[in-house]
Structure formats: C-alpha cells, structure tokens
Amino acid sequence: MSAEIPGQLEPGPAVAAHVFRKVYLMDSNSHIFDFAVEGRTAIVTPRSCLTEFDFAQIELDGKQVVSWFEKQAAIHLLLDLKNSDYFGSSAVGLFMRLWKCARTKKGKMAVVNCSPHAMELLRLIQAEKLWHIAATREDGLAWLATQ
C-alpha cells in the first residue's frame, strides 16, 4: 500500500516530460544511419562500421543525412559512434560535410562513444581540433548545450 505524498505528481505524460528528455526520431530511408533531434542538436548514429567496402552506400546515405540536417532547426550536430569501431576516408568526408553544415548554422559538432580504434583514427586526423570528443552521448549533449 502506498501513502499519498503531498505535492506528488500523478504518473502520466506531464511527469514523463519532466523526467525524460524529448528525442524526436526521424523516419529515414537510410540503410546505415539513424538520426534524431534533441532540442537544438541533431544526432546522427551509424548503424555499423563505415568501411570503404560500403563506399557507394556511405555516399548515397551521406547525402541524405546532410540534406536532412540542413533542413532541421537544430544547429549543433552530435555524431554517436557507439556502433562503429572503424570508419574509412568516405566516412571522414561525410563527417567533414556535417561539421561544415553545423558551422554554417553557427553550431558545433561533438563526437561521442568512440571505441579505442575509432579514437585512434580521430587522433590521426586531428579531429579534436575541429570537434569536441566526449565519452558519452550525455557528455556530448551537455557540452553542446553550453555552446
């Protein structure tokens, strides 16, 4: 038996809105990316490793992701690499296009959930000079919220 606590909110949508962040998942025809919007930040998540064997698909879906981001009110971009241990030069080119799009909107870009291998690739291209690199999605979103 539960006791009633004065001022306690009843469970329901109003409570959920205060407890959980709103993330709007976008429908996409992309085979290799998921995208969503949270506040002023667009979130792009590769579904798997972005190898050069998938060059044509990265190019095709990359154009769709860039076009989608350009149409969003969100100015920042968070790239979540939780599913991608490796990426090749085609993916780096896409990451650069997304960063340039964020810059055009006067926004910033953060990269999160990097595996040790992905982190080494980011160090090799000196990504930390262009993008904020954070351990978790929450850390990346928190940093972007201050920008």
N, C-alpha and C positions, 0 to 999 in steps of 0.2 A: 504494500500500500504506500502510495507516495503522498507526501504532505504538500499542500499548496504553499508556495513561497510568494510573499507579496512582491509585486512588480515583475514576476517572472513572465517571460513572453510565452505565448502559446506556440507550440510547434506549427510550422507552416511556411509558406513561401516568404513571408516577411522576415522570419528568423533566418531562413536559409540565405537570403540575400545579404544579410549582415555577417554571416559566418563564412560563407564561401565567396571567393572571387568569381565574377562573371566572366566566363570564357565563351566566346561565340565561335563555334566550329563552322568552318566554311565547307560547303559542298564543293568537291573538285573532281575533275576527270583525271587528275594526275595519278600516274602509276607509282611514282616514287616519293611524293611529298604529301604531307598533311599540313594544312595551315589553319590558323585560328587568329582571333583578335581578342586581346585583353586590354581594355582601356585604350591608351594611346600607343600600344605596342602590338605589332603583327608578329606572330610566332610561326616559324617555318621549321618543320621537322622531317628530315629524310626518313623514309621507312626502312632503309637498309644502307649498306655501304654504297658509296658512289664511285664505283670503279670505272676505269676507261673502257671496259667492255660494254658499258651502258652509255657510251658517248652520245649516241643519237637520242636516246630516251632522256638523258640529262638535258640536252639542248632543247628538245621539244617541251618537256615539262618545266624546264627553267624559264622559258619564255612565258609560259602560263603563270608561273609563280611571280615573276617580275610584273607582268601585266596586272595580276590580282593585287599586288602590293601597291602599285601606282594608283589604283582606284580606291584604296582604303583611306579613311580619315586618319588612321594611325600613322604617326611619323617615325616611330622607332621600330627596329626590327630585332627580334631575338631568334637566333639560329640554334636550335636544340639538336645536338649531335648524339643523343642517347642511343640511337640505333645504328650509328655509323662509325665503325672503328677505322675505316680507311676512306680516303677520297683522293681523286686524281685532279689533274690540271683543269679538266672540264668543270668539275665542281668548284674549284677555286675561282675560275672565271665567273661562274654563277654567283658565288659569294661576293665577289667584287661588284658585280652589277647590282646586287641587292643593297650593298653598302652605299654605292653611288646614288641609288634611288632614295635611300634614307637621308643622305646628305642633302639631296635636292629639296627634301621636305624639311630641312633644318633639324633632322633627327640623328640618332646614334644607332650603333649596332653592337649587340653583345652576342657572344658565342658561349654556349654552356654544355655541360655534361660531356666533356671531351674525354675519351679514353686516353691512356698514355701514348698510344700510337698516333692518334689524332692530334694530341697536344704537341708531339714532336714535329708533325707536319706543319702545324700552325707556327711553331717556333722557326722552322726553316724558312717560311715565307714572311717572317717578322710581322705576323698578324696583330700582335699585341700593340704595335704602333698605330694601327688603324681601328681596331675593335677592342672592346672590353671583353676579357675572357674570365668567366666565372665558373665556379664548381657546379652550381645547381641552377635550375630554372628560377627558383625563388630569388637567389642572389642576383641573377641577371636582371630579373624584373624589378627588383628593388633598386639596383643601380640605374636602370633606365628611367625609373620614376623620378629620380633626382635630377635628371638632365633637362 
